[in-house]
Amino acid sequence: MVYTAFLEKEKNKEELKEELDTLEIQLFRMQNNIKEIAKKSEVISIDQARDEQWVVIYADKDEEVCQLMLHDCTKPFRGKWDSAIQVEYREGSTLHIADIKGEENKGYGSVLMHHLKEVAREDNFQYITGDIVERDFDHVDRLKHFYSKHHFDVKIDHQEQCGEIIWNDR
């Protein structure tokens, strides 16, 4: 048995070997995934999502829009992202979130939001905004929790089924 103050529970040799093998596979895939992603997109970072799986964050940008995407390194990159945030450049140093897509409850949205804020700071955008629209109201409580967790001011009009979010970096 291995005993350490950093582990949540004791792990035997087999469990540690399995974790090491999984990590080794993810790192090998990450190396290959970054090579493939970099052929068409700007690689922004590597990070870890909720269950400690490694992810590659990359972007496609033009003068009007930016899409930050995330690929989970537990599988090979085949040209498709696992999660993405699409933003539009707006007047007045503002990035406006047009959409967030991808798998839920994996921590991908939080990783992407962290990197979106970094992009905003690097490119001198003071605000990140977004709209909550009628189609969002089947999961509006999740959205409110998500944006509040990421330090957005969240205003929701339940009667009109609309709302807005604002993050101010100053």
Stockholm file with secondary structure:
# STOCKHOLM 1.0

chainA/1-170         MVYTAFLEKEKNKEELKEELDTLEIQLFRMQNNIKEIAKKSEVISIDQARDEQWVVIYADKDEEVCQLMLHDCTKPFRGKWDSAIQVEYREGSTLHIADIKGEENKGYGSVLMHHLKEVAREDNFQYITGDIVERDFDHVDRLKHFYSKHHFDVKIDHQEQCGEIIWNDR
#=GR chainA/1-170 SS CBCCTTSSSCBCHHHHHHHHHHHHHHHHHHHHHHHHHHTTSEEEEEEECTTSCEEEEEEEECSSEEEEEEEETTSCCCSCCSEEEEEEEETTTEEEEEEEEECSSSSHHHHHHHHHHHHHHHTTCCEEEEEECGGGTTSHHHHHHHHHHTTCEEEEETTTTEEEEEEECC
#=GC SS_cons         CBCCTTSSSCBCHHHHHHHHHHHHHHHHHHHHHHHHHHTTSEEEEEEECTTSCEEEEEEEECSSEEEEEEEETTSCCCSCCSEEEEEEEETTTEEEEEEEEECSSSSHHHHHHHHHHHHHHHTTCCEEEEEECGGGTTSHHHHHHHHHHTTCEEEEETTTTEEEEEEECC
//
